[in-house]
Amino acid sequence: MRIICDSDHKTIRFAAEELARCLSRMAGRKIAVETSDSNSDGVRVGLMDVEATQDPRFDDAIDIEVRNGSGRIAGVNPRSALLGVYRYLTELGCRWVRPGADGEYIPKLESLPDVLLRETAAYRHRGICIEGSVSADQLDDLVAWMPKVGFNAYFTQFREAYTFFDRWHGQCDDPSAPAGTMPVEDARKMIASLVEELRKRDLLYHAVGHGWTCEPFGISGLGWYAAEGDLPEETTQLFALVNGERKLWGGVGINTNLCYSNPKARDKVVREIANYLKAHPEVDVLHFWLADGSNNNCECDECRKARPSDFYVQMLNSLDELMTAEGLDARIVFLIYVDLLWPPLKEKIRNPDRFILMFAPITRNYDKAFVTDVRAGELPPFETNKLEFPSSVEQNIAFLKAWQKDFRGDSFDFDYHLLWAHNRDAGGMAIARVICDDTKALKDIGLNGFVSCQVQRAFFPTGLPMTALGRGLWSRDCDFDKLAADYFKAAYGPEAAAARRYLDELSELFDQAYLRGEKPKENPESAEQFARAAAAIDAFAPTIERNIGLDNQCWAKSWSYLKLHAGMAKLLAGAFESRARGKDDAKAGWERVKEYLSEKHDEVSPVFDTYLFIGVMGGFFA
């Protein structure tokens, strides 16, 4: 077989090299990439007709026609060509169950089957947003993994994503270590390196988000850190007036809203965004969010005359005018989130083609997926700084529908399944099913994709939730049970079905309602469930032991991680059993969980964010 690169674009060249790399392993012999030659037979990697999509810059479509080892793999853009290569390899039996070389399942093949398919991604927006704790190397591995399962975008929050790198490089993945110890310049270098990895794959680059309410005023937006030093009155007079004071909200710049009725405040923010875009042409999609706080909007007489969302839309329209005048073509994401869930009463976005609505239902529950039969109805009244936020998916979708009455442009869901909620699901099976079902529902509720705000190391005990997200965003026909069976077969080999039954059992026995706080702290029924979970872990141990030495690297590593997970999960089940029985040793049990994770840190760190796990689960034992 010959691999022919039909373009000099670096992403298409990379796609051809990836195809050759994997096919070489499958065939057991070296297959090289050749330069395009109209007279050559082989598999050509290149571009296809751009009419296959509405917007070839943002949309993805592939055309694969390979017969008898010859044909073409084409995409509507260079990124799609790479996606097409991985899609072709998937049809040949390749799987990528987690980032890194040991997550690749690449079968041996005597001959190549014909592959004929033409697909357009179900959703435009298929991305991951940085959160949690992560190293630069771990992030590179994740970015390399993303297009293999269909993702097309990556989002670095804040200007340098500093706090997420600092939690690893500065705090050593330890929530109790002092924050802010890593040099800021190191984070900037990491972002620059990351952008190179994104460009290598032609992945869309989203940037910033929170910080626009503090950075324009010389206040650091590196993360949720308290600002240092006194601020001049000319700055503080532009802050929101809350409880009679204009000051930083909780001392934190990115959490502080402004006096949005003041044109000076609005103009300062808008001009800062335009200047940032001029300095950062690499950004495809810029997120313009207000403060990461709630019930902290300005209470002055002028601000009370309109909702925060009215002032927000005023700034969006001003930004569009300025960007048009400056010739800036980035798309701008605006956020409907906490106080901004209530849509504007007067203002409307004048140029919807510039903007992308981002629905961020951060207060929702994750015990069930989105429902699609919600109708727009009456919302709770908007009362400045006295708002209660929706928890059910139905209530959240009602707010989305209210915004959609006047904004019918591009949009996506920005959600948090793998930030906090997945920590309560010991087997990872329940949250994976909710993710899969949510991806199917997005189109029916008027959204064109999903950017996942999540820990970057979300592959413990398995990468099924992440795979369900990527595959589900590529195709709405994704069936969860078939996907899970396929994933486990690739990840675990001959006893894949046993591994799945075991993790299904753990998801059931770790009482989800108890862990959501829906049952009393002392609950004998829940205690019995946690006891049965510990017993199930013991019963499965022999299966793990006889598989951990498999010759296949991918399978062996998956069982190795399952053994590490079993050690943690048994200790955690014991701690929760004690808690549910009202025993005094519950906190000591939790300390044993932390000691175990500290001891096994280097082994679990490629796939597990212990920083946020400890932060979330530790709250039960405080």
KASUL-V739481 format. One record per residue. N is the residue number from 1. SS is DSSP state (alpha for helix, beta for strand, coil for the rest). OMEGA is omega in whole degrees, 0 to 359 (none if undefined). D_FIRST is the distance of its C-alpha to the first C-alpha in whole Angstrom. Layout:
[[N,SS,OMEGA,D_FIRST] [N,SS,OMEGA,D_FIRST]]
This chain:
[[1,coil,177,0] [2,coil,175,4] [3,beta,185,7] [4,beta,177,10] [5,beta,186,13] [6,coil,184,16] [7,coil,175,19] [8,coil,178,21] [9,coil,187,22] [10,alpha,179,22] [11,alpha,178,21] [12,alpha,174,18] [13,alpha,178,17] [14,alpha,178,18] [15,alpha,179,16] [16,alpha,179,13] [17,alpha,177,13] [18,alpha,177,14] [19,alpha,180,11] [20,alpha,180,9] [21,alpha,183,12] [22,alpha,179,13] [23,alpha,177,9] [24,alpha,178,10] [25,alpha,181,13] [26,alpha,184,12] [27,alpha,182,10] [28,coil,177,12] [29,coil,184,10] [30,coil,174,10] [31,coil,185,7] [32,coil,176,9] [33,beta,180,10] [34,beta,177,11] [35,beta,184,14] [36,coil,176,15] [37,coil,187,15] [38,coil,182,16] [39,coil,185,15] [40,coil,171,11] [41,coil,180,9] [42,coil,177,6] [43,beta,180,8] [44,beta,177,11] [45,beta,183,13] [46,beta,185,17] [47,beta,179,20] [48,coil,180,22] [49,coil,182,25] [50,alpha,180,28] [51,alpha,181,30] [52,alpha,182,28] [53,coil,177,31] [54,coil,184,34] [55,coil,185,34] [56,coil,176,30] [57,coil,186,31] [58,coil,183,32] [59,coil,181,30] [60,coil,175,27] [61,beta,182,25] [62,beta,176,21] [63,beta,182,19] [64,beta,176,16] [65,beta,181,15] [66,beta,178,11] [67,beta,177,11] [68,coil,177,9] [69,coil,181,6] [70,beta,179,8] [71,beta,183,11] [72,beta,170,12] [73,beta,187,14] [74,beta,177,17] [75,beta,182,21] [76,coil,174,24] [77,coil,181,25] [78,alpha,177,22] [79,alpha,180,23] [80,alpha,176,22] [81,alpha,177,19] [82,alpha,176,19] [83,alpha,179,20] [84,alpha,177,18] [85,alpha,180,15] [86,alpha,178,17] [87,alpha,177,18] [88,alpha,180,15] [89,alpha,175,14] [90,alpha,177,18] [91,alpha,179,17] [92,coil,178,15] [93,coil,178,18] [94,coil,176,18] [95,beta,180,21] [96,beta,191,23] [97,coil,175,27] [98,coil,177,28] [99,coil,177,28] [100,coil,184,27] [101,alpha,182,24] [102,alpha,175,26] [103,alpha,180,26] [104,beta,170,22] [105,beta,182,21] [106,coil,185,17] [107,coil,172,17] [108,coil,180,15] [109,coil,176,13] [110,coil,179,12] [111,coil,183,10] [112,coil,176,10] [113,coil,174,13] [114,coil,178,13] [115,beta,179,15] [116,beta,176,17] [117,beta,177,20] [118,beta,186,22] [119,beta,169,24] [120,beta,180,27] [121,coil,182,28] [122,coil,183,32] [123,coil,178,33] [124,coil,188,33] [125,beta,183,35] [126,beta,191,33] [127,beta,176,34] [128,beta,179,35] [129,beta,180,38] [130,coil,172,39] [131,coil,178,42] [132,coil,181,43] [133,coil,184,43] [134,coil,174,40] [135,coil,179,38] [136,alpha,180,36] [137,alpha,178,34] [138,alpha,180,34] [139,alpha,176,33] [140,alpha,179,30] [141,alpha,180,29] [142,alpha,180,30] [143,alpha,177,29] [144,alpha,181,25] [145,alpha,191,25] [146,alpha,183,27] [147,alpha,179,24] [148,alpha,177,22] [149,alpha,170,25] [150,coil,178,25] [151,coil,182,28] [152,coil,186,29] [153,beta,176,32] [154,beta,186,34] [155,beta,174,38] [156,beta,179,40] [157,beta,180,43] [158,beta,188,46] [159,coil,183,45] [160,coil,186,44] [161,coil,191,43] [162,alpha,190,46] [163,alpha,182,47] [164,alpha,174,44] [165,alpha,182,43] [166,alpha,179,47] [167,alpha,178,47] [168,alpha,187,44] [169,alpha,181,45] [170,alpha,184,48] [171,coil,178,49] [172,coil,178,47] [173,coil,182,46] [174,coil,183,50] [175,coil,182,52] [176,coil,180,55] [177,coil,180,54] [178,coil,181,55] [179,coil,174,53] [180,coil,183,53] [181,coil,181,52] [182,coil,177,49] [183,coil,181,49] [184,alpha,181,48] [185,alpha,177,47] [186,alpha,179,44] [187,alpha,179,43] [188,alpha,178,43] [189,alpha,179,40] [190,alpha,178,38] [191,alpha,179,38] [192,alpha,178,37] [193,alpha,179,34] [194,alpha,180,33] [195,alpha,177,33] [196,alpha,178,31] [197,alpha,177,28] [198,alpha,181,29] [199,alpha,177,28] [200,alpha,181,25] [201,coil,180,24] [202,coil,178,26] [203,coil,180,28] [204,beta,184,32] [205,beta,174,35] [206,beta,183,38] [207,beta,168,41] [208,beta,188,45] [209,beta,178,46] [210,coil,177,50] [211,coil,182,52] [212,coil,177,53] [213,coil,178,56] [214,coil,183,57] [215,alpha,180,55] [216,alpha,183,56] [217,alpha,178,60] [218,coil,180,59] [219,coil,185,58] [220,coil,175,55] [221,coil,183,52] [222,coil,182,50] [223,coil,183,51] [224,coil,182,54] [225,coil,175,56] [226,beta,178,60] [227,coil,181,60] [228,coil,176,63] [229,coil,179,66] [230,coil,180,68] [231,coil,179,67] [232,coil,181,69] [233,alpha,180,71] [234,alpha,175,69] [235,alpha,185,66] [236,alpha,180,67] [237,coil,177,69] [238,coil,177,66] [239,beta,175,65] [240,coil,174,66] [241,beta,181,69] [242,beta,181,69] [243,coil,175,72] [244,coil,182,74] [245,beta,172,72] [246,beta,181,69] [247,coil,178,67] [248,coil,181,64] [249,alpha,183,63] [250,alpha,180,63] [251,alpha,187,63] [252,beta,184,59] [253,alpha,186,58] [254,alpha,178,55] [255,alpha,189,57] [256,coil,174,60] [257,coil,182,60] [258,beta,172,62] [259,coil,191,65] [260,coil,174,63] [261,coil,180,66] [262,coil,182,66] [263,alpha,178,65] [264,alpha,180,64] [265,alpha,181,62] [266,alpha,183,60] [267,alpha,180,60] [268,alpha,181,59] [269,alpha,184,56] [270,alpha,180,55] [271,alpha,177,55] [272,alpha,180,53] [273,alpha,180,50] [274,alpha,179,50] [275,alpha,178,50] [276,alpha,180,48] [277,alpha,177,45] [278,alpha,181,46] [279,alpha,185,45] [280,coil,180,42] [281,coil,180,40] [282,coil,182,37] [283,coil,177,38] [284,coil,184,37] [285,beta,179,39] [286,beta,178,43] [287,beta,176,45] [288,beta,179,48] [289,coil,171,50] [290,coil,188,54] [291,coil,174,55] [292,coil,178,54] [293,coil,178,57] [294,coil,183,59] [295,coil,179,63] [296,coil,179,63] [297,coil,186,64] [298,coil,182,66] [299,coil,179,70] [300,coil,186,72] [301,coil,182,73] [302,coil,180,71] [303,alpha,180,68] [304,alpha,182,69] [305,alpha,180,70] [306,coil,176,66] [307,coil,174,63] [308,alpha,181,61] [309,alpha,175,58] [310,alpha,179,60] [311,alpha,179,60] [312,alpha,180,57] [313,alpha,174,56] [314,alpha,180,58] [315,alpha,178,56] [316,alpha,180,53] [317,alpha,178,54] [318,alpha,179,56] [319,alpha,178,52] [320,alpha,179,51] [321,alpha,181,53] [322,alpha,179,53] [323,alpha,178,49] [324,alpha,180,49] [325,alpha,182,52] [326,alpha,181,50] [327,coil,181,46] [328,coil,188,45] [329,coil,178,42] [330,coil,172,41] [331,beta,182,42] [332,beta,175,44] [333,beta,171,45] [334,beta,195,48] [335,beta,168,49] [336,beta,198,51] [337,coil,183,52] [338,alpha,185,55] [339,alpha,182,58] [340,alpha,173,56] [341,alpha,178,55] [342,coil,185,58] [343,coil,180,57] [344,coil,178,59] [345,coil,186,63] [346,coil,190,63] [347,coil,176,60] [348,coil,177,57] [349,coil,187,53] [350,coil,181,54] [351,coil,184,50] [352,alpha,181,48] [353,alpha,180,45] [354,alpha,197,45] [355,beta,176,45] [356,beta,177,44] [357,beta,178,46] [358,beta,180,45] [359,beta,185,47] [360,coil,184,47] [361,coil,189,49] [362,coil,182,50] [363,coil,181,53] [364,coil,169,51] [365,coil,180,51] [366,coil,177,47] [367,coil,174,49] [368,coil,185,47] [369,coil,175,45] [370,coil,172,46] [371,coil,190,48] [372,coil,184,47] [373,coil,179,51] [374,coil,177,53] [375,coil,177,55] [376,coil,181,56] [377,coil,179,60] [378,coil,176,62] [379,coil,172,61] [380,coil,181,64] [381,coil,176,66] [382,coil,176,65] [383,coil,185,67] [384,coil,175,67] [385,coil,174,66] [386,coil,187,67] [387,coil,170,64] [388,coil,189,62] [389,coil,187,58] [390,coil,177,57] [391,coil,182,55] [392,coil,178,54] [393,alpha,180,51] [394,alpha,180,53] [395,alpha,179,55] [396,alpha,181,53] [397,alpha,177,51] [398,alpha,177,54] [399,alpha,177,54] [400,alpha,180,51] [401,alpha,180,52] [402,alpha,176,55] [403,alpha,184,53] [404,alpha,177,51] [405,coil,183,54] [406,coil,178,54] [407,coil,182,51] [408,coil,181,48] [409,coil,182,45] [410,beta,183,42] [411,beta,172,42] [412,beta,175,41] [413,beta,174,42] [414,beta,193,43] [415,beta,199,43] [416,coil,181,44] [417,coil,188,43] [418,coil,175,41] [419,coil,180,44] [420,coil,192,47] [421,alpha,184,47] [422,alpha,179,44] [423,alpha,180,46] [424,alpha,183,48] [425,coil,189,45] [426,coil,180,45] [427,coil,181,42] [428,coil,185,40] [429,alpha,182,40] [430,alpha,181,43] [431,alpha,178,42] [432,alpha,179,38] [433,alpha,178,39] [434,alpha,178,42] [435,alpha,181,39] [436,alpha,180,37] [437,alpha,178,40] [438,alpha,180,41] [439,alpha,178,37] [440,alpha,186,38] [441,alpha,188,41] [442,coil,182,41] [443,alpha,182,40] [444,alpha,176,43] [445,alpha,171,45] [446,coil,180,44] [447,coil,185,42] [448,coil,174,38] [449,beta,191,37] [450,beta,168,38] [451,beta,188,38] [452,beta,175,38] [453,beta,194,41] [454,coil,169,40] [455,coil,182,40] [456,coil,179,37] [457,coil,185,37] [458,beta,185,37] [459,coil,185,35] [460,coil,11,38] [461,coil,180,38] [462,coil,174,34] [463,coil,181,32] [464,alpha,179,33] [465,alpha,179,35] [466,alpha,179,33] [467,alpha,177,30] [468,alpha,179,32] [469,alpha,181,33] [470,alpha,182,30] [471,alpha,181,28] [472,alpha,178,32] [473,alpha,176,32] [474,alpha,183,29] [475,coil,177,30] [476,coil,178,33] [477,coil,183,32] [478,coil,179,31] [479,coil,188,33] [480,alpha,183,35] [481,alpha,176,35] [482,alpha,178,32] [483,alpha,181,30] [484,alpha,179,32] [485,alpha,179,31] [486,alpha,180,28] [487,alpha,184,28] [488,alpha,177,30] [489,alpha,180,28] [490,alpha,186,25] [491,alpha,191,28] [492,alpha,176,30] [493,alpha,190,29] [494,alpha,182,31] [495,alpha,180,34] [496,alpha,183,33] [497,alpha,179,35] [498,alpha,178,38] [499,alpha,180,37] [500,alpha,179,37] [501,alpha,180,41] [502,alpha,182,42] [503,alpha,172,41] [504,alpha,181,42] [505,alpha,178,45] [506,alpha,178,46] [507,alpha,180,45] [508,alpha,187,48] [509,alpha,172,50] [510,coil,192,50] [511,coil,184,53] [512,alpha,180,51] [513,alpha,177,55] [514,alpha,183,57] [515,alpha,172,54] [516,coil,180,54] [517,coil,182,58] [518,coil,178,59] [519,coil,179,61] [520,coil,179,64] [521,coil,175,63] [522,coil,186,65] [523,coil,184,64] [524,alpha,180,64] [525,alpha,178,61] [526,alpha,179,59] [527,alpha,179,60] [528,alpha,179,59] [529,alpha,179,55] [530,alpha,177,55] [531,alpha,179,56] [532,alpha,177,54] [533,alpha,178,51] [534,alpha,179,52] [535,alpha,179,52] [536,alpha,178,49] [537,alpha,178,47] [538,alpha,183,49] [539,alpha,183,48] [540,alpha,185,44] [541,alpha,179,44] [542,alpha,179,44] [543,alpha,177,40] [544,alpha,185,39] [545,alpha,183,40] [546,alpha,178,38] [547,alpha,189,35] [548,coil,179,35] [549,coil,180,34] [550,coil,181,31] [551,coil,181,28] [552,coil,185,26] [553,alpha,182,26] [554,alpha,181,26] [555,alpha,182,28] [556,alpha,181,31] [557,alpha,178,31] [558,alpha,178,32] [559,alpha,177,35] [560,alpha,177,36] [561,alpha,179,37] [562,alpha,176,38] [563,alpha,177,41] [564,alpha,179,41] [565,alpha,180,42] [566,alpha,178,44] [567,alpha,178,46] [568,alpha,186,47] [569,alpha,179,47] [570,alpha,177,50] [571,alpha,180,52] [572,alpha,178,52] [573,alpha,179,53] [574,alpha,179,56] [575,alpha,180,57] [576,alpha,175,57] [577,alpha,178,59] [578,alpha,179,61] [579,alpha,183,61] [580,alpha,177,62] [581,coil,180,64] [582,coil,183,66] [583,coil,185,66] [584,coil,185,67] [585,coil,182,64] [586,alpha,182,61] [587,alpha,177,61] [588,alpha,176,61] [589,alpha,177,58] [590,alpha,177,56] [591,alpha,178,57] [592,alpha,175,55] [593,alpha,181,52] [594,alpha,178,52] [595,alpha,179,52] [596,alpha,181,49] [597,alpha,177,47] [598,alpha,179,49] [599,alpha,184,48] [600,coil,189,44] [601,alpha,184,44] [602,alpha,181,41] [603,alpha,184,39] [604,alpha,189,39] [605,coil,178,39] [606,coil,187,35] [607,coil,190,36] [608,beta,177,39] [609,coil,181,42] [610,alpha,181,45] [611,alpha,182,47] [612,alpha,177,47] [613,alpha,180,47] [614,alpha,179,50] [615,alpha,182,52] [616,alpha,187,51] [617,alpha,179,52] [618,alpha,179,55] [619,alpha,179,57] [620,alpha,188,58] [621,alpha,181,59] [622,coil,none,61]]
